Amino acid sequence: MRLSDFDFELPPQFIANEPANPRDSSKLLVIGEKFEDKIFRDLPSLISADDLLVFNNSKVIPARLFATPLTPHLKAGKEGGKLFEILLLRKQSENIWNAFIKGSKRLKENDTLNVRHPALVAESGYVTSVEESKNRIAQQMRDDELTVTVKKKSINGEIKIELSDESLIEEYGHMPLPPYIKREDNAADKTTYQTVYAEHKGSVAAPTAGLHFTEDLLSKIPNKAFVTLHVGAGTFQPVKTEDITEHKMHSEWYEIDEETAERIRNCKGRVIAVGTTSARVLEASGGKAGCGDTEIFIYPGYKFKVVDALITNFHLPKSSLFMLVCALAGIDKMQAAYEHAKKNDYRFYSYGDGCFICP
C-alpha cells in the first residue's frame, strides 16, 4: 500500500486557526451509506441508548517553554541573546523529562537555561497586554524560579532534561498548539485547547475530537466511559516511507480501567471511539483493563476488534491518522468524504469540524 493513496489537496484556507464558539456549534459530517451534514450538538440524535461512547480524558500540559541561557558559553556571540524553545515530551520521573529544544546544537550536558515567564517573553511573539505584564512584574515573579538543566543528548534529537520545579510548568508554560496553526498561543487556548472532561495530565497535544463537547452535550450522552492516552508530539509525525507498512509509529502511554473494560464487555450497541487516540487504546488493549505503551499502527487491511464507529476531526494528508480512518471506512469513501467537506466549507485539523464515521 502506497503513501500516495492517502494524499489529497488542502488549500490553507480550510485550516482552522481558532475554535468554534460554542464548542458544539462546529459542523459534523456523518459518514455512513451516504454523507449527512449536521451540527455537532445533533450527536445525541445520532446514537442510541445502547451505544457506548469512549473518551480520552488525558489533559494537555502547557509543554512549551521559552528560556534564556545561564551557562556562560551560551551567552557569548551573536546567538547569545536568543531564546531557546523547549517542548516537553514525556515525564520520566520527578522533574526529569524528555524534550525537544530548538537551538540544541549549542547545548552541552550540564548547561542550564532560565525559563521566562509568559508575561516577559516578548521575544517569542507571545502577546500580552502592557497592563498584564506590569501586573506580573509587580508580583515580583523571580526570573530564576524555573530552570532547565541538560542531562543527556541523544541521536534522535530528544534531550533528557531536569526541571528545578516541575510544579511551575502550569505557570510558565505555553499551550503546545500544532505547527499548522499559524499564530502564537494566547490565554484562551489554555481553555479551548483542552476538553471539558480532561483529568490526567500528560498530553502535549489535545485529543481533538473531544474539543467539540460542552458540559451540556456531555450530559446528554447516556452511556459513556473513559480511557487515558497521553498524546505525544509524534502524533504530528508524517509518514515518509512510500510503502506505508515500513513506517515506524511513535510510542504513547495508555491506561484502561476495569470499569471501562466492563462497560465495553456489556455494551449492547456500538462501541464508538471519541477520537483516534481512544480508538488506538481500545484496539491496542482489546478492550481489556491494563496500562502500558502502544505503537499500534492502524491502516487499511486492519480488522477492528473493539471499535464499531468513530468520532474524529479531519486529518492531514499522508498522516497515520488519515490512514486509521481509511482503515475503518475505506480509502475511497474517506477521500470522497474529504472532498465533500471541502465543497461544503468544513474546517480542518485540531480546531476544525468533526466527522462521525459509521461504517
WOQUIZI-V10807 format. One line per field, one symbol per residue. ss: DSSP state (A for helix, B for strand, O for the rest). phi: phi as a letter, one per 40 degrees, with the letter a starting at -180 (. if undefined). Layout:
ss = ???
phi = ???
//
This chain:
ss = OBAAAAOOOOOAAABOOOOOOOAAAOBBBBBOOOBBBBBAAAAAAAOOOOOBBBBBOBBBOOOBBBBBBOOAAAAOOOOOOOOBBBBBBBBBBOOBBBBBBBOAAAOOOOOBBBBOOAAAOAAAOOOOOAAAAAAAAAOOOOOOOOBBBBBBBOOOOOBBBBBOOAAAAAAAOBOOOOOOOOOOOOOOAAAAOOOOOOOBBBBOOOOAAAAAOOAAAAAOOOOBBBBBBOOOAAAAOOOOOOBAAAOOOOOBBBBBOAAAAAAAAOOOOOBBBBOAAAAAAAAAAOOOOBBBBBOOOOOOOOOOOOOOBBBBBOOOOOOAAAAAAAAAAOAAAAAAAAAAAAAOOOOBOOOOOBBBBOO
phi = .bdccbcacadccccccbccbcdccccbccbbcbcbcbbdccddcbbbcccbcbbcccbccccbbbbbcbcdccccgcccccccbbbcbaccadgbbcabbcgcdccbcgcbbbcccdcbccccgccbcdcccccccccgcccbcbbbbcbabbccgcbcbbccacccddcccbccccccccaccbdcccbccaccbdbbcicbacccdcccccdcccccccbaabbbbccccccccccbccccccccccbbcbabccccdcccccccbccbcchccccccccccggcciaibbbdbbadhcbccbcbaabaccbccgccccccccccbhcccccccccdcccbfcbbgdcccbbbcbc
//
